[in-house]
Amino acid sequence: MRKLFCAPTAMMRVPPIKNPLIAAVIIVLSLHVLNNLDINEVSGLN
């Protein structure tokens, strides 16, 4: 999980994103990670 979470943040630290497809993939991956974290928190509370 740490590698999946660190990869998008490391890529976002690069100022110029030349390829918009790479940026889109990073955004989608980050959204999936956030969704998974939210689902885990909700299931943990329940």
DSSP file (Angstrom, degrees, kcal/mol; ACC not computed):
  #  RESIDUE AA STRUCTURE BP1 BP2  ACC     N-H-->O    O-->H-N    N-H-->O    O-->H-N    TCO  KAPPA ALPHA  PHI   PSI    X-CA   Y-CA   Z-CA
    1    1 A M     >        0   0    0      0, 0.0     4,-2.3     0, 0.0     5,-0.2   0.000 360.0 360.0 360.0 -37.1    0.0    0.0    0.0
    2    2 A R  H  >  +     0   0    0      1,-0.2     4,-2.7     2,-0.2     5,-0.2   0.908 360.0  49.7 -63.6 -40.0    2.8    2.4    0.8
    3    3 A K  H  > S+     0   0    0      1,-0.2     4,-2.1     2,-0.2    -1,-0.2   0.916 111.4  48.6 -65.1 -41.5    4.3    2.0   -2.7
    4    4 A L  H  4 S+     0   0    0      1,-0.2    -1,-0.2     2,-0.2    -2,-0.2   0.865 116.2  43.8 -65.8 -34.9    0.9    2.6   -4.3
    5    5 A F  H  X S+     0   0    0     -4,-2.3     4,-1.0     1,-0.2    -2,-0.2   0.850 115.5  46.9 -79.2 -33.7    0.4    5.7   -2.2
    6    6 A C  H  X S+     0   0    0     -4,-2.7     4,-2.6    -5,-0.2     5,-0.2   0.807 101.1  66.7 -78.1 -29.9    3.9    7.1   -2.6
    7    7 A A  H  X S+     0   0    0     -4,-2.1     4,-2.1    -5,-0.2     5,-0.2   0.945 103.4  42.3 -60.2 -51.3    4.1    6.6   -6.4
    8    8 A P  H  > S+     0   0    0      0, 0.0     4,-2.4     0, 0.0    -1,-0.2   0.912 115.6  49.9 -63.9 -39.9    1.4    9.2   -7.3
    9    9 A T  H  X S+     0   0    0     -4,-1.0     4,-1.1     1,-0.2    -2,-0.2   0.895 110.3  50.5 -65.8 -38.2    2.7   11.7   -4.8
   10   10 A A  H  < S+     0   0    0     -4,-2.6     4,-0.5     1,-0.2     3,-0.2   0.901 112.4  46.8 -65.4 -40.1    6.3   11.3   -6.1
   11   11 A M  H >< S+     0   0    0     -4,-2.1     3,-1.0     1,-0.2    -2,-0.2   0.864 108.3  55.7 -69.4 -35.0    5.1   11.9   -9.6
   12   12 A M  H 3< S+     0   0    0     -4,-2.4    -1,-0.2     1,-0.3    -2,-0.2   0.752  96.5  65.9 -70.0 -22.2    3.0   14.9   -8.6
   13   13 A R  T 3< S+     0   0    0     -4,-1.1    -1,-0.3    -3,-0.2    -2,-0.2   0.743  78.5  94.8 -71.0 -21.1    6.1   16.5   -7.1
   14   14 A V  S <  S-     0   0    0     -3,-1.0    -3,-0.0    -4,-0.5    -4,-0.0  -0.613  73.6-147.0 -72.1 119.4    7.6   16.7  -10.6
   15   15 A P  S    S+     0   0    0      0, 0.0     2,-0.6     0, 0.0    -1,-0.2   0.936  79.2  49.2 -58.2 -55.3    6.6   20.3  -11.8
   16   16 A P        -     0   0    0      0, 0.0     2,-0.9     0, 0.0     3,-0.1  -0.767  62.9-168.2 -94.2 120.8    6.1   19.7  -15.5
   17   17 A I        -     0   0    0     -2,-0.6     6,-0.1     1,-0.2    -5,-0.0  -0.873   7.5-178.2-101.1 102.7    3.9   16.8  -16.5
   18   18 A K        +     0   0    0     -2,-0.9    -1,-0.2     1,-0.1     3,-0.1   0.851  66.3  58.8 -72.5 -34.4    4.6   16.6  -20.2
   19   19 A N     >  -     0   0    0      1,-0.2     4,-1.6    -3,-0.1     3,-0.5  -0.853  64.0-162.6-103.6 114.1    2.2   13.7  -20.9
   20   20 A P  H  > S+     0   0    0      0, 0.0     4,-2.4     0, 0.0    -1,-0.2   0.802  91.8  61.2 -62.7 -28.1   -1.4   14.4  -20.0
   21   21 A L  H  > S+     0   0    0      2,-0.2     4,-2.5     1,-0.2     5,-0.2   0.905 102.9  50.2 -64.6 -40.2   -2.1   10.7  -20.1
   22   22 A I  H  > S+     0   0    0     -3,-0.5     4,-2.5     1,-0.2    -1,-0.2   0.922 110.4  49.9 -62.7 -43.2    0.4   10.1  -17.3
   23   23 A A  H  X S+     0   0    0     -4,-1.6     4,-2.3     1,-0.2    -2,-0.2   0.905 110.6  50.0 -61.5 -41.6   -1.3   12.9  -15.3
   24   24 A A  H  X S+     0   0    0     -4,-2.4     4,-2.6     2,-0.2    -2,-0.2   0.920 110.9  48.9 -64.3 -43.1   -4.8   11.3  -15.9
   25   25 A V  H  X S+     0   0    0     -4,-2.5     4,-2.7     1,-0.2    -2,-0.2   0.915 110.9  50.5 -62.5 -42.4   -3.5    7.8  -14.8
   26   26 A I  H  X S+     0   0    0     -4,-2.5     4,-2.6     2,-0.2    -1,-0.2   0.915 111.2  48.6 -62.0 -42.9   -1.9    9.3  -11.6
   27   27 A I  H  X S+     0   0    0     -4,-2.3     4,-2.4     2,-0.2    -2,-0.2   0.929 112.4  48.0 -63.4 -45.0   -5.2   11.1  -10.8
   28   28 A V  H  X S+     0   0    0     -4,-2.6     4,-2.3     1,-0.2    -2,-0.2   0.924 112.7  48.4 -62.7 -43.7   -7.2    7.9  -11.3
   29   29 A L  H  X S+     0   0    0     -4,-2.7     4,-2.4     1,-0.2    -1,-0.2   0.918 111.6  49.6 -63.1 -42.6   -4.8    5.9   -9.2
   30   30 A S  H  X S+     0   0    0     -4,-2.6     4,-2.5     1,-0.2    -1,-0.2   0.896 110.4  50.7 -64.1 -39.0   -4.9    8.5   -6.4
   31   31 A L  H  X S+     0   0    0     -4,-2.4     4,-2.6     2,-0.2    -1,-0.2   0.908 109.9  50.1 -64.8 -40.4   -8.7    8.5   -6.5
   32   32 A H  H  X S+     0   0    0     -4,-2.3     4,-2.5     2,-0.2    -2,-0.2   0.908 110.8  49.6 -64.1 -40.5   -8.8    4.7   -6.3
   33   33 A V  H  X S+     0   0    0     -4,-2.4     4,-2.3     2,-0.2    -2,-0.2   0.929 111.9  47.9 -63.8 -44.2   -6.4    4.8   -3.3
   34   34 A L  H  X S+     0   0    0     -4,-2.5     4,-2.4     1,-0.2    -2,-0.2   0.905 111.9  50.0 -63.3 -40.9   -8.6    7.4   -1.6
   35   35 A N  H  X S+     0   0    0     -4,-2.6     4,-2.6     1,-0.2    -1,-0.2   0.911 110.5  49.8 -63.5 -41.7  -11.7    5.4   -2.2
   36   36 A N  H  X S+     0   0    0     -4,-2.5     4,-2.3     1,-0.2    -2,-0.2   0.899 111.1  49.2 -64.4 -39.9  -10.1    2.2   -0.8
   37   37 A L  H  X S+     0   0    0     -4,-2.3     4,-2.3     2,-0.2    -2,-0.2   0.916 111.8  48.9 -65.5 -42.2   -9.0    4.1    2.3
   38   38 A D  H  X S+     0   0    0     -4,-2.4     4,-2.5     2,-0.2    -2,-0.2   0.919 111.5  49.3 -62.9 -43.8  -12.5    5.5    2.8
   39   39 A I  H  X S+     0   0    0     -4,-2.6     4,-2.6     1,-0.2     5,-0.2   0.905 111.1  50.1 -63.3 -40.7  -14.1    2.1    2.3
   40   40 A N  H  X S+     0   0    0     -4,-2.3     4,-2.1     2,-0.2    -1,-0.2   0.904 111.1  48.8 -64.9 -40.5  -11.6    0.6    4.9
   41   41 A E  H  X S+     0   0    0     -4,-2.3     4,-2.2     2,-0.2    -2,-0.2   0.924 112.9  47.0 -65.9 -43.4  -12.4    3.3    7.4
   42   42 A V  H  X S+     0   0    0     -4,-2.5     4,-2.2     1,-0.2    -2,-0.2   0.925 113.3  47.8 -64.8 -43.8  -16.2    2.9    7.0
   43   43 A S  H  < S+     0   0    0     -4,-2.6    -1,-0.2     1,-0.2    -2,-0.2   0.862 111.1  52.7 -65.5 -34.4  -15.9   -0.9    7.3
   44   44 A G  H  < S+     0   0    0     -4,-2.1    -1,-0.2    -5,-0.2    -2,-0.2   0.902 109.9  47.4 -67.3 -40.4  -13.7   -0.5   10.4
   45   45 A L  H  <        0   0    0     -4,-2.2    -2,-0.2     1,-0.3    -1,-0.2   0.884 360.0 360.0 -67.9 -37.7  -16.2    1.8   12.1
   46   46 A N     <        0   0    0     -4,-2.2    -1,-0.3    -5,-0.2    -2,-0.2   0.488 360.0 360.0 -76.2 360.0  -19.1   -0.6   11.3
